[in-house]
Amino acid sequence: MPRAAAPDHAEGGPIEGTRAVHGAFQILDAIASASEPPRMTDIVSAVALPKSNVFRLLRALEASNAVRRGEQDRRYRLGAKFNDYARVAHTPLLISRFHDLAAPVLQPLDETAQLGVLTGTNVTFVAYIESTQPVRLVTYAGRTLPAHSSATGKAILAFAGSEAVQAVIDGGLPALTPRTITNPDVLLDELEDVRRRGYATESEESAANLFCLSVPVWGSVSEVIAAVTVCIPRAELPADRLGKVREAALEAARRLTVGSPPR
């Protein structure tokens, strides 16, 4: 039996609130379950809504970053907003795993180690391991930094997608120190280096006399969900110490990762 479509509305007219929410979820389900990113005509065929309603709902979903349309292929994909939801959903489990699985690798360094997630254009540190040394980075759960100014932010942004990076650039790249990256081209080059190396560093970019190294953590659907960061209260590290910090951070992130980077 042919599917019954919902009553049409004049182009640009309002859609009732409850039906709009239901229709939006139909569209999101159609995009998420498609074998390849669908065009608008594919979405119209998959949902019980008139074309005019699909058009308006897609525009609203695009405006909220819930979906995005490719500039070249005009196909729809789930947007950056769902990366935010995924990070929030993973956070409680990540905190537990950070203390259970990552701490045994990080504690022998006796340096401040942190677990950070991207929250808008900032990073928020949600868990940490404190150093016992008299000179150390003092941190706390809930501490935030602009993403571009921190190793944590750069480790996540390098793999988070163009929308997340552009949002950070549009925020103006404020300087926290004279060494903070404030030029968009320099930031983009730095993120390319992070993708090549697999980890990010900062030297006095968020605070004076502070060096940090950060490794991304991957979720179950090849999305970056967090980063493990080790911070040391000095501007530069000797090569042997840097190697030990890097290997510990890489192993800690590997233990927290439940997926893999996209190929």
N, C-alpha and C positions, 0 to 999 in steps of 0.2 A: 504494500500500500504506500502511495506517495506520502512523504513527510508533510505534515501541516505546518505552514510557516506562521510566525506571529504576525499580527496586523501591522501593516506598514504605517509609517508616519511621514509627514512632509519633511523634505530635506531641511536639516538644520533645526527641526523641532525637538522638544524634550522627549526623553525616554523615561518612563516611570522608574523611580529609584530602585525598587526591588528587582524589576525585570532588567534594569541596566546592570546591576551587580551579577545577576544570573547570566546575562548575555556576555559580560566581560569574562566570566569564568569559562563559559563555553569556548570563547575565542582562545583564551590561554591554554585550555586543554587541547584544542585543535592544533595549536602551534607546537606544544610540548610533545604531542604524540605523533606528529607527522614524521614520515620516514626521511624527508628532506624539508628544508625551510619552505613553507608554503607562500604562494602569492595570495593576493586578496581574493581572487576568484576561487582558489582552493578552500579558503576559510569559509566563504559564503556557502560553498557546497557542503561543508562539513557541519555547519551549525544551523539551528532552526530559527534563523533571524533573516529579515530582509536585508538586502544589500545596503540600503541607506543607513540602517542601524549599525551594521558591521563597520561601515565607513566611519561613523561618528565615534563608536566605541574604540576602534583602532587608533583614531587620533587622540582620544583621551588617554589610552594606554601608552601611546608614544610619549605624550607630554609628561607622564609620570615615570618614564623610564622603565615601565613594565615590559614593553616590547620595543624593538627597533627594526627599522626597515633598511635593508641594504641599499646603498646609493646606486650601485651598479646593477644588481640583479632584481631589485624591488621585492625581494622576499622578506618575510617576517621571521624574527627570532625573538626568544625571550631576552629581555633587557637587563641592564645592570642592577636594577632593583632586586632581582632574584638572587644575585650574588650577595647582596646585603642580607636578604632573608636567610640564605644558606649559612653565612657566617654567624648570624645570631643563633640559628638552630644548633650549630655545631659547638658553640662556646662552652656550655656547661660540661659537656663530655670532654672537650679539649682541656679544660682546666684540670679535671681529674686525671686525665692521661698525662698531662704535663708533669704533675707532681709524682705520679706513679712510675712513668716510663722514661721521661726525659731527665728528671732530677738526678738519677744515679749517674748519668753521663756528664751532667753539667756541674754538679757539686764539687768534684775533684779540682776544677779550675779555681775555685774560691773567688769567683768574680760574680758580679750581679748579672743574673740571667732573667730574661723576661719573655712572656708570651703576649704578642700583640695582634690585634685585628684592625681592619680598616673600618672606620665609622665615618661615612661621608668623605670629607677631604682631610680628615685627621686619622691618626692611629690611636687606639686606646689599649693600654696595657691591662690585661685581665688577670694575670698571675705572674709571680716572680719568685726567684730564689735569691736570698740575700747573701752577700759576701760577708765574711768575718773580718776582713782586713780593715784597719783603721781609716784608710783613705779608700772610699768606694762610692759608687753611684747610689744615692738613696732614692728609692722609687716606692710606688704603692699601686695597688689595684685601682683602676679608674683614672690613672694619670694619662693625659693626652698630649700629643705633639702634632704639628702640621706634618702631613705625610711626606712632603717633599724634603723636609729637613732631617729626616731620620733614616737610619739603615733599615729599620722595620718597615717604614712606609715605602721605601724604594724596593725592598724585596717583594712586597705585595704588589705594588703598582706595576712592576715590570711584567707581571703575568696576569693583571686584573682586567685588561682590555682597554681599548681606546677611550671609551666613555669615562671611565674612572680617572684616567690620566688627564683628559681634557678638563674634567671638573676641577681637578687640582690646579691646573694651569690657569683656568678662569678665575680661581680664587686669588690670584695675584702673586703667589710665591713669596710671602713675606720673609724677611731675613731675621733669624734669631741670633746669628753671630756674623762676623765678617766673612765666614767661609760657607754660609748657607747658600745653596744653589738658588738663584733668583732669575736665571735666564731660561726660558722654555726650551731652547735648542740644546743647552747644556744638560738640562734634565733628561730630555729624550735620549741624548747620547749616553748618559749615565745608565738609563734603564736598559738600553741595548747592551751595554757592558754587563749588567746584572744578568740578563737573559743568557748571555754567552758563558759567564762564569758559574751561574747557579746560586750565587749569594751576593749580598750587598754589603757595603761598608760605608762608614762615615767617620770623618776625622774633624772634630770641632765644628760640625755643622749645626748641631742642636745646642751645644754647650761647650765652653772652653775646656781644654784639657780632658777631652772625652773621646775615646775611640770605641766604635761599636761595629759588630759584624752580625749579619742577620741572614737567615735561611728560610725560604718559604715552606709552608706546610700545605699539602694538597688534600682535597676532599675526594669523595667517592666518584664524582663525575668530572674529574680532571679540572676542578676549579681551585684556585688558591684561596685558602680560608683563613690563614694566619701566618705568623712568622715567629721563629725562635731567635732571640737576640742576646748576645753576650756583650756587655759594656765594661770597659776598663778605663780608669781615670788617668789617662795619659794621651797625648796627641798622636803618637805613633808607637808601633810595637816592633820589637826585634823579630826577625823572620822565624826563629824557632818557636817563639811564643805565639805568633800569629798562626803558625801551622797547627799548634795544639788547639787553639781556640776554634779555628775553622773546622777541624775534624770533629771536635765535640759538638759544635752547633749543627753540622751536617748530620751526624748520627742522631742527635736529639730530634731534629726535624723528621728524619726518616722514621723514627719510632712513632711519631705522631701522625704521619701521613697514612691515609687509608685508600688513596687513589694514586694517580700518577700524573705528571705534567702532560698536556696535550702534545701529540707528536707533530 
